[in-house]
Amino acid sequence: MSRILDGAAIAAEIKAEVAAEVSQLAAQGIRPGLAAVLVGNVAASQIYVRSKVKTCADLGIYSEMITPPETVTTEEMLALIADLNARDDIDGILIQLPLPGHVDTKRLLDAVSPDKDVDGFHPVNAGRLQAGRLSGKDSALAPCTPAGVIEILKRSGIAIAGKHAVVVGRSDIVGKPAAMLLLHENATVTICHSKTQDLPSITRQADILVAAIGRAGFITPEMIKTEKTGPGATVIDVGINRITEPAEFERFFAGDSKRAESFAKRGSTLVGDVHPKAFAVAGAYTPVPGGVGPLTIAMLMANTVRAARMRRGQ
């Protein structure tokens, strides 16, 4: 039977460790601080940022939610970021994406001080990650979701060293950094993408399969390595896709009465980048929801505390 990797439980474990670190820093007169910048009135983004702010409060981290209007200009945003870079009480700066189309996202992400870039998006942090600078002074702040993937594997006792890891997706936010982190854990890594030929023949070789392509149910059962005498692949599903059409629901969840009841009530449900039926042939897998998702906020908190320590030479 496939083993479920409980991301929510692992996230709770990491948050408890972060809270303990925050208490240690408090004894030194230090309180880590996070500034979350949310532009406009995108409902989903508001819910997500409020969740981050609430988690900060739960763990003892100072936080501010800054909400410029949707009409804000790139120059006004750059001035705001410069102010946050200069503030000693702010250790982490988070710019909630997506931004309005008229705002230059790249310029803003590049303007965040690398030492406060708790999302790990700055080119300096990307370079530090590639160079393997993962600990010590001036080490990389890794993107939260890929860092969470590694934590799930390690804390679940899934061996990484010497294994073949296949990452489906090459985004700067998830795919590329996930591949780099797996490489630093001594996996043999293959990165696949939309132009990869005969994708199933490659994914079937994976001991660890990371799906981060942003397409609902893209990874099907025949794309996953199975073993007749042992466990199949460990499947890490990074995707979060909301489906609202009944026909699409039937394609993924036909016969799931509990999920059907929830879908009828809410009018939507979530599915990852892995088809739900594919989990049955996996050795272990992360569910959606409750898998990788909870780790993203937990790792953001961990990065904020880490940034606070590094900024003070610890």
C-alpha positions as CSV (number, residue, x, y, z in Angstrom):
1,M,0.0,0.0,0.0
2,S,1.3,3.5,-0.9
3,R,2.6,5.5,2.0
4,I,1.2,9.0,2.5
5,L,3.8,11.7,3.4
6,D,2.0,14.0,5.8
7,G,3.1,17.5,4.9
8,A,0.9,19.1,7.6
9,A,2.5,17.1,10.4
10,I,6.0,17.9,9.1
11,A,5.1,21.6,8.8
12,A,3.9,21.6,12.4
13,E,7.2,20.1,13.5
14,I,9.2,22.8,11.7
15,K,7.0,25.5,13.1
16,A,7.7,24.2,16.6
17,E,11.4,24.3,16.0
18,V,11.1,27.9,14.6
19,A,9.1,29.0,17.7
20,A,11.9,27.6,19.9
21,E,14.5,29.5,17.9
22,V,12.4,32.7,18.2
23,S,12.4,32.2,22.0
24,Q,16.2,31.8,22.0
25,L,16.6,35.0,20.0
26,A,14.2,36.8,22.3
27,A,16.6,36.1,25.2
28,Q,19.2,38.1,23.2
29,G,16.8,41.0,22.6
30,I,16.2,40.0,19.0
31,R,12.8,39.6,17.4
32,P,12.8,38.4,13.7
33,G,10.5,40.6,11.5
34,L,8.8,39.9,8.3
35,A,7.2,42.5,5.9
36,A,4.6,41.1,3.5
37,V,3.7,43.4,0.6
38,L,0.3,42.8,-1.0
39,V,-0.7,45.0,-3.9
40,G,-4.4,45.4,-4.8
41,N,-7.4,43.2,-3.8
42,V,-6.8,39.7,-5.2
43,A,-8.9,37.6,-2.8
44,A,-6.7,34.5,-3.0
45,S,-3.6,36.5,-2.3
46,Q,-5.2,38.3,0.6
47,I,-6.1,34.9,2.2
48,Y,-2.6,33.6,1.6
49,V,-0.8,36.7,3.1
50,R,-3.1,36.8,6.1
51,S,-2.2,33.2,6.7
52,K,1.5,34.1,6.7
53,V,0.9,37.0,9.1
54,K,-1.1,34.8,11.4
55,T,1.6,32.2,11.4
56,C,4.2,34.9,12.3
57,A,2.0,35.9,15.3
58,D,1.7,32.2,16.4
59,L,5.5,31.7,16.4
60,G,6.4,35.1,17.9
61,I,7.7,36.7,14.7
62,Y,7.0,40.4,14.2
63,S,5.1,41.0,11.0
64,E,3.6,43.8,8.9
65,M,1.2,43.6,6.0
66,I,1.7,46.5,3.7
67,T,-1.1,47.0,1.1
68,P,-0.3,49.5,-1.7
69,P,-3.3,50.2,-4.0
70,E,-3.5,48.5,-7.4
71,T,-2.6,51.8,-9.0
72,V,0.8,51.8,-7.4
73,T,3.7,52.5,-9.8
74,T,7.0,50.6,-10.1
75,E,8.9,53.6,-8.8
76,E,6.6,53.9,-5.7
77,M,7.2,50.2,-5.1
78,L,10.9,50.6,-5.4
79,A,10.9,53.4,-2.9
80,L,8.9,51.1,-0.5
81,I,11.3,48.3,-0.9
82,A,14.3,50.6,-0.3
83,D,12.6,51.7,3.0
84,L,12.2,48.1,4.1
85,N,15.7,47.2,3.1
86,A,16.9,50.0,5.4
87,R,14.8,49.0,8.4
88,D,16.7,47.1,11.1
89,D,13.5,45.6,12.5
90,I,12.6,43.9,9.2
91,D,14.6,40.7,8.5
92,G,12.5,39.4,5.6
93,I,10.7,41.0,2.7
94,L,8.0,39.1,0.9
95,I,6.3,40.5,-2.2
96,Q,3.2,38.6,-2.9
97,L,2.8,37.6,-6.6
98,P,1.3,38.1,-9.1
99,L,1.7,41.9,-9.3
100,P,-0.5,44.1,-11.6
101,G,0.7,44.0,-15.2
102,H,1.9,47.6,-15.2
103,V,4.4,46.9,-12.4
104,D,7.9,45.6,-13.3
105,T,8.0,42.4,-11.2
106,K,11.6,41.6,-12.1
107,R,12.9,45.0,-11.0
108,L,11.1,44.8,-7.7
109,L,12.4,41.3,-6.9
110,D,15.9,42.3,-7.8
111,A,15.6,45.4,-5.5
112,V,15.0,43.3,-2.4
113,S,18.2,43.0,-0.4
114,P,19.5,39.4,-0.8
115,D,19.9,39.2,2.9
116,K,16.2,39.9,3.4
117,D,15.0,37.8,0.4
118,V,13.2,35.2,2.3
119,D,11.4,33.9,-0.8
120,G,14.8,33.1,-2.3
121,F,14.1,34.7,-5.6
122,H,17.0,37.2,-5.9
123,P,19.8,36.3,-8.4
124,V,22.3,36.5,-5.6
125,N,20.5,33.8,-3.7
126,A,20.1,31.7,-6.8
127,G,23.8,32.0,-7.4
128,R,24.6,31.0,-3.8
129,L,22.3,28.0,-4.1
130,Q,23.9,26.9,-7.3
131,A,27.4,27.2,-5.7
132,G,26.2,25.0,-2.9
133,R,26.5,27.7,-0.2
134,L,23.7,26.3,2.0
135,S,25.1,27.0,5.5
136,G,27.3,29.6,7.2
137,K,27.6,33.3,6.8
138,D,26.2,34.7,3.5
139,S,24.7,31.4,2.6
140,A,21.7,31.0,0.3
141,L,18.1,31.6,1.3
142,A,16.5,28.9,-0.7
143,P,13.0,29.2,-2.2
144,C,10.4,28.0,0.3
145,T,8.6,25.3,-1.7
146,P,11.7,23.5,-3.0
147,A,13.2,23.7,0.5
148,G,10.0,22.2,1.8
149,V,10.3,19.3,-0.7
150,I,13.7,18.4,0.8
151,E,12.4,18.6,4.3
152,I,9.5,16.2,3.5
153,L,11.9,13.7,2.0
154,K,14.5,13.9,4.9
155,R,12.0,13.9,7.7
156,S,10.1,11.0,6.1
157,G,13.2,8.9,6.0
158,I,13.3,8.8,2.2
159,A,16.9,8.3,0.9
160,I,18.1,10.9,-1.6
161,A,21.8,10.2,-2.0
162,G,22.5,8.0,-5.0
163,K,18.8,8.0,-6.1
164,H,17.6,9.2,-9.5
165,A,15.4,12.2,-9.0
166,V,13.3,13.5,-11.9
167,V,11.9,17.0,-11.7
168,V,9.1,17.8,-14.1
169,G,9.0,21.6,-14.5
170,R,11.8,24.2,-14.9
171,S,10.5,27.3,-13.3
172,D,12.8,29.6,-11.4
173,I,10.5,29.4,-8.3
174,V,10.2,25.6,-8.0
175,G,11.7,23.4,-10.7
176,K,15.2,24.7,-11.0
177,P,15.9,25.2,-7.3
178,A,14.3,21.9,-6.4
179,A,16.7,20.2,-8.9
180,M,19.7,22.1,-7.4
181,L,18.8,21.2,-3.8
182,L,18.4,17.5,-4.8
183,L,21.7,17.6,-6.5
184,H,23.3,19.0,-3.4
185,E,21.8,16.0,-1.5
186,N,23.8,13.8,-3.9
187,A,20.9,12.6,-6.1
188,T,21.3,12.1,-9.8
189,V,18.9,14.7,-11.2
190,T,17.1,14.9,-14.5
191,I,15.0,18.0,-15.3
192,C,12.1,17.6,-17.7
193,H,9.9,20.3,-19.3
194,S,7.4,20.9,-22.1
195,K,9.9,20.2,-24.8
196,T,11.1,16.9,-23.4
197,Q,10.7,14.0,-25.8
198,D,9.1,10.7,-24.6
199,L,8.6,12.1,-21.1
200,P,7.0,8.9,-19.7
201,S,10.2,6.9,-20.4
202,I,12.2,9.3,-18.3
203,T,9.7,9.7,-15.4
204,R,9.5,5.9,-15.1
205,Q,13.2,5.9,-14.2
206,A,12.7,8.1,-11.2
207,D,13.2,6.9,-7.7
208,I,12.0,10.4,-6.6
209,L,9.5,12.1,-9.0
210,V,8.8,15.8,-8.3
211,A,5.8,17.1,-10.3
212,A,5.9,20.9,-10.6
213,I,4.5,21.6,-14.1
214,G,1.3,23.4,-13.2
215,R,-1.1,21.1,-15.1
216,A,-3.9,19.3,-13.3
217,G,-3.4,15.5,-13.2
218,F,-0.6,15.6,-15.8
219,I,1.4,12.7,-14.3
220,T,-0.6,9.5,-14.9
221,P,-0.1,6.0,-13.5
222,E,1.9,4.7,-16.5
223,M,4.5,7.5,-15.9
224,I,5.5,6.3,-12.5
225,K,8.1,3.7,-11.6
226,T,6.7,0.6,-10.0
227,E,8.4,-2.5,-8.5
228,K,6.8,-5.9,-8.2
229,T,9.0,-6.9,-5.2
230,G,9.4,-3.5,-3.5
231,P,8.2,0.0,-3.2
232,G,7.6,2.2,-6.3
233,A,8.8,5.8,-6.7
234,T,8.3,8.5,-4.1
235,V,6.1,11.1,-5.8
236,I,6.2,14.7,-4.6
237,D,3.2,16.6,-6.0
238,V,3.9,20.4,-5.9
239,G,0.9,21.3,-8.0
240,I,-2.2,23.0,-6.7
241,N,-4.9,23.3,-9.3
242,R,-8.5,24.3,-8.6
243,I,-11.1,22.5,-10.7
244,T,-14.7,23.7,-11.0
245,E,-16.2,21.8,-14.0
246,P,-18.2,18.6,-13.2
247,A,-16.7,16.8,-16.2
248,E,-13.2,17.5,-15.0
249,F,-14.1,16.4,-11.5
250,E,-15.3,13.1,-12.9
251,R,-12.1,12.6,-14.8
252,F,-10.1,12.8,-11.6
253,F,-12.4,11.7,-8.8
254,A,-15.1,9.4,-10.2
255,G,-16.3,7.1,-7.5
256,D,-15.0,9.3,-4.6
257,S,-18.2,10.0,-2.8
258,K,-16.7,12.0,0.0
259,R,-14.9,14.3,-2.5
260,A,-18.1,14.5,-4.6
261,E,-20.1,15.7,-1.6
262,S,-17.5,18.4,-0.9
263,F,-17.4,19.4,-4.6
264,A,-21.2,19.7,-4.7
265,K,-21.1,21.9,-1.6
266,R,-18.2,24.2,-2.5
267,G,-18.3,24.1,-6.3
268,S,-14.6,23.4,-6.6
269,T,-11.9,21.1,-5.4
270,L,-8.1,20.9,-5.6
271,V,-6.0,18.5,-7.6
272,G,-2.3,18.3,-8.0
273,D,-0.1,17.8,-11.0
274,V,-0.4,14.1,-10.4
275,H,-3.5,12.2,-11.3
276,P,-5.1,10.8,-8.1
277,K,-5.1,7.3,-9.5
278,A,-1.3,7.5,-10.0
279,F,-0.7,7.5,-6.2
280,A,-1.9,3.9,-6.0
281,V,1.2,2.7,-7.9
282,A,3.7,4.9,-6.0
283,G,5.8,3.8,-3.0
284,A,5.1,7.0,-1.2
285,Y,3.4,10.3,-2.1
286,T,2.4,13.7,-0.9
287,P,-1.4,14.4,-1.1
288,V,-3.1,17.5,-2.4
289,P,-4.1,19.2,-0.2
290,G,-2.0,18.5,2.9
291,G,1.3,17.6,1.2
292,V,3.8,20.2,0.0
293,G,1.5,23.2,0.5
294,P,1.8,23.5,4.3
295,L,5.6,23.4,4.0
296,T,5.8,26.6,2.0
297,I,4.7,28.8,4.9
298,A,6.7,26.8,7.4
299,M,9.9,27.3,5.4
300,L,9.1,31.0,5.0
301,M,9.1,31.2,8.8
302,A,12.4,29.3,9.0
303,N,13.9,31.5,6.4
304,T,12.9,34.6,8.3
305,V,14.5,33.4,11.5
306,R,17.6,32.3,9.5
307,A,17.8,35.8,7.9
308,A,17.6,37.4,11.3
309,R,20.5,35.3,12.5
310,M,22.7,35.8,9.4
311,R,22.1,39.6,9.5
312,R,23.5,39.6,13.0
313,G,26.5,37.4,12.2
314,Q,25.1,34.3,13.8
